[in-house]
Amino acid sequence: MERFYYDHAATTPLHPEVAKTMMDVYAGTTGNASSTHSFGRDARQLLNRSRDTVAALLGCLPNQLVFTSGGTESDNLAIIGTARAMRKQGKAHIITSAIEHHAVLHTCEALEREGFRITVLPVDAQGLVAAADVEAAIEADTGLISIMYANNETGTIQPIQEIGTAARSRGVWFHVDAVQALGKIHIDLRTLPVDLMSFSAHKVNGPAGVGALFIGDRVPIEPIMFGGLQERKRRSGTENVAGIAGLARAFELSVKTVDEKKLFLDELRLKWIEWLQELTGSQEIVINGHEIQRLPHIANISFIGIDTETMLMNLDMEGIAASSGSACTAGALEPSHVLRAMGLSEERLLSAVRFSFGLGNTLEELEIAAQKIATFLKRIRSTA
């Protein structure tokens, strides 16, 4: 059976050049990067080159980067590490939004159980956080703000520049989860008013299990893992040298092709929506998220009258991979906390499916997949 992978927002296929980079490391590098002998020095040099590459791509200094096991750990280290450091200065208030990834929301909930005070801001019907709401929520004891760059379910891009400017004017540290945004929009840490930013390799055709965290020079942060002095004492554990080399190559391939990739992904997304509307009836299709301020590769669509579970089951039977939202909660098939926060009707909320595109997808296969969807939708609706 022909298969179609439209779940790139959950994870992406490994780029062949990334796989080659990693295999070269596995085959040729033996040492621990913390060892002082020649094998360890070789590993350390490779680690340093990877860090230099990533720093140059993001517009920061190499010593401002910490390598982690992925986006979730990067979010946890940024939020927990900074929050605990700020509590020592009498600031135990954290601001976030209702549409954050669970790596942020559940971390904030855990800190709330430690005695921190959490403010969760609402969003509008398109999934946007208002910068004015963020600024209004800042209080004397606010130590940290955490707002994602772009949402992983709807693709809506948040007003990071405005939020960061407000945070800096009030002396509050600002963390941004940029896991979904990297490689889709330009990110320059030299100009963005951001103090901490989280990244993950497997969202940009790199390996799963490796990520990075940017930490600004003045940001107070405590480690959340113990046992070694790696990563300038900020993240213990032997560095995954092959994975980090793969991350650096994936970031390089992704960041350097942002503009051409955006044009292609925009075309895929727009054609996908156009074909589905033509084949299934435009009145039966509703697009969720911001019409303009959005990532180019995500299309969150409500198929009115057909529940999400039925859609996903039929899509899978046709070999089409899609999602009900965040991959971390898709197995439960619970209504999306993101769409619920946007105040969507139950009809839209319970019929939403996320399609996301990337490496390997073509217009030709999208047209075939759209025809398959139209066929089973017609069958379902005729028997309803």
N, C-alpha and C positions, 0 to 999 in steps of 0.2 A: 504493500500500500504506500502511495506517495504521502510524504509527511511534510508539514509546514510549521516552522518554528516562529511563532509570533509572541514570544514571552521574553524578549531581550531585557525588559526592565527588571525581571527576576534574576536572570544570569545570562551571560553571553557566551557564544562559542569561543574557544581559544584560538587566537590568531596564529596561523602557521609560523610566522616569524617569531612570535612569542614562545611557541613550543620549541623552536630550534634554539633560541637563546637559553631557555631553561635546560634543555638536554645537553648543550655545550657545558653548562655549569655542572650538571650532575656527572658528566663524563670526565670533566677535567679538574674539578675543585674538590679537595678532600677535607681541608682544614676547617676548624672552628674559628670564626672571625675574632674571637677573644684570645686565641692562643698566640704566643710570641714567636713560635718557630716559623720557618719559611712557608709551610702549608697554611698556617693561620694568617700570615701576612698576605698571602695571595687572596684568601677569602676576604680579608679586610679591605684590600685594594678594590676588589670587585664591588663590595658593599659601598665603599666611598664613591666609586664611579656612578653607581646607581643613584645614590643620594644626590650627587651633583647634577645628574641628568634631570631628576624629578624637580629639584629646586629651581633649575633654570627654566623648566617648562611652566612652573607655577608662579614664578616671580618672587621667590623668597630665598633666604640663605639656607645652605645645607644643614647648618646646626639648628635650624628651626623645624626640622622634620623628624618625626618619630615613626619608625615602621612598626606596624601592629599586625594582628591576625585577621584584620578586615574592618569593615565599616562599623560593625557593632562595637568592637573593642575601642575603636577610635572615638565613637560617640561616648562610650562609658568613661574612658580616660579623660576626655575633655570636660565632661559634665561633673563627674564625681571628683576628679582631681582638682578642678578649679573651685568647685563649690566648697569642698572641705578646707581648702586653703583660705578661701574668703570668709568662711565662718569664723576663723581665728581673728579676723579683722572686724567681727561683729556684723557681718553681712550674710544672712542665711535665707535670702529670698531669691527665687529663680523664676524667670518668665519663659514660657514656651507657648506653643500653639496646639490647637486640637487636631491638626492634620499631620503632625510629625510622625515619623516612623516609630514603631514600637521600641526600637533601640534607644530612642530619646524618651518617649513617654513612660515606658516601664522603668527606665533609670530614674526619672524624676519621681515616680511613685515610690521607688525604693528609698530615695533621699527624703521623701516626705515622712516615711516611717522612721527616719533618723532624727526628725525634728525640723527639717527644712520646711519653709513655706513656699508652695508652688502656685503660681498663677498661670492658668491655661487660657489663652486668648481664643476668641471665636474667629471664624472666617466668614466671608460673604458667600453668595450662592455660586461663585466661580472658583472658590477655594483660595481667595486672597486674604492674607493677613494685612490689616491696615497699620501702616507705620505709626499713625497717630495713636492707635490703641496701644501699641508697644510703649511709646513714650509716656502715655498717660498712666500705664501700669507701673512705671519705675518709681520706687520709693527709696527712702533713705537707706534701707538695709538691703537693697537689691544688689546682688553680687554677680549675677550671670543671666544672660539672655541666650536662648537656643532656638533658632528658627532655621528651617531647612531652606536650601537655595531653590530647589524645585521639587514638587511632589512626585513621588514614585507611582502613584495611582492615577492621577489626572494629568500630570505634566505641568501644572500651573507653576509659573516662576514667581517667586516672592520678591518684594521690594527691598532687597538686601542693602543696597546703597543707602537708602533713606533710613532704614532701621539701624544700620551701623553708625550712621552720622548721629542719630539721636542717642545711641548708646554711648558713644565717645563724648558727646557734650555733657552727659550726666555721669561719666566716670564708671561705666558698667562694662564688664567684659562681654564680648559677643562671640558666640560659637555658631557655626554654620555647618550643617550636614550637607555636603556637596556630592554625596555618593552618586546620585542620579544625574547631576548636572555636568560632571566632568566629561569632557570630550564632546558635549552637545552644545555648550555655549562657552564663550571666552572667559577665562578666570585669570586675573592678574592680581596677585596678593600685594603688589607694590602700590596699587591704587585703591583696592577695596578696604573699607573701614571694618575689617574683620580681625579678630584676635586668635581664634581657633577655627580650623576647618578640617572636616573629616572626608576621607576618600577610601575607595575600595577598588581593587584591581579587576575583580570578576564582572564588573559592570561595563568595562571597556575592553573586552576581549583579552583579559589577562587571567591569571590563575585565581581560583577561589582560595580563601584562607590567608590572604595577605592584603594589607591596607596601609594607610599612612595618616598621620595627624600633623597638621601645621600648628605650631605653638609660637605665638609672638614673643618677642624678647622679654617683655616686662610682665608677662602673664604668670601669676603664681599658680603652681600646679603640683599636687602631691601624687606620687605613684600609687597605683591600685594593685600592682603585682610586685611581689618581692622574691628575692633569691639571687640577684645578680646586679651588676653595675652597667649593663648594656644600655644603649641609647641615652647616654649621658645621665644615667641613673633614673631615667623617667619611665623605662619599660623593661623590666627584667625578662630574661629568657634568651637563649641562643637564637641569633637572627637566622631567618629562613633565607639564606643567600640566593638560592636558585629562584625562589618565589619572588624575592625583591628584585632580582635581575629581570624576571618576567614582568613584574609590575612596571619597572622603569621603561622597558621596551613597549609595553602596552600603552602606557601614558604617552610616550613619544609618538607612536603611530596615531593615537586618537587625537591628541591635542593639536598636532600639526596638520590635521585634515578636517578641522572643525567646520570650516566654511563650505568646502565641497560636500562634506557629509551632510550638513544641514540641508543643502539644496536637494539632495537625493532623498533623504528621510522625509522632508516636507512633501515631496512628490508622492512617495509611497503612502504616506498618511492620508493626503488629500484624495488620491485615487481610490484608496480603500474605502473611505467614507462615501465618496461619490458612487462607486459601484454597488455598495451595500444599499444605499438609498434608492438607486435605480432599480435594483433587482428585488428588493423586499418592500419597497414603499417608504417614501421619506417620512410619512406620518408615524411610522412604526419605529423609527430610529431617532434617538436623542443623544447628542454629544455632551459629555460632562467635562467641566473644566473651563479654563479661560480661553476665549477665542483667539486672542493675540499673544498674551504673555504666557507662553507655553513652550515646552520642549518639542522638538520636531518629530520624535519617534514614538510618542504615546498617544493612543486613541482610546479613551474610555467611553464606551457606548452602552446605552440602555436599550434593550430590545423589548419594547413595551408589550406586555401581555405574556411574556415567557420568562420564567424565573431563571436566575443565574445558574443554578445547579443543572437544570435541564439543558441550558445552552452549553455549558462546559462539557457535559456528558456527550452531547451530540457532536460538538466540535472534536472531542477526542476520538470518537468513533470514525470521524472523517480524516483523522490524522492531523488535525489542526491544534497546535498548542497555544493556549491563551490562559488568562488568569482572572480570578475574581477580585484581584487587588494585590496586596502585599503577599509575597511568597511565603512569608513567615506565618501567615494566618489562613492561607488559602485552603489548607486541608480541612479546616473546621467549617468552611463555607458560611461563616457568620457575616452579616451585613457589614460593609466597609465602614470603619469609624471615620474615614476621610469623607466619604459621600454623606454620611449622616451629619457630620459637623457642618457640611455645606447646606444643610436644611432641605435636601432633595425630597421629593414626594416618595412615599413607600413604593409606588409603582416604578419609579426610576431607580430607587435604591436597591430593590430586590431583583432587578433584571439587568444589572450592570456587568459588563465584561471588559477587561482591559486587554487590548492588543498592543504590542510594542515591537518595533522593527529594528533591524540592524544588519550586521555582516551576514551575507549569504542570501538575503531576501531580494527578490526581483519583482518587477511589475507583472511579468508573465505569470509567475506563480500566484501572485495576489489575485489576479483575475480568475484563475482556476479555483482558488479557495473561496472567493466570493460567490462563485456559481454553486459550489457545494453547499455553502451556508444558505443560499436562497432556496435550494432544493429541499433541504430538511426543514427550513422554516415554513415553507409552504405545506409540507406534510404535517407538521405539528399543528399549524393553525387550522388546517382543514379537518382535523380530528378533535379539535378542542370543543 
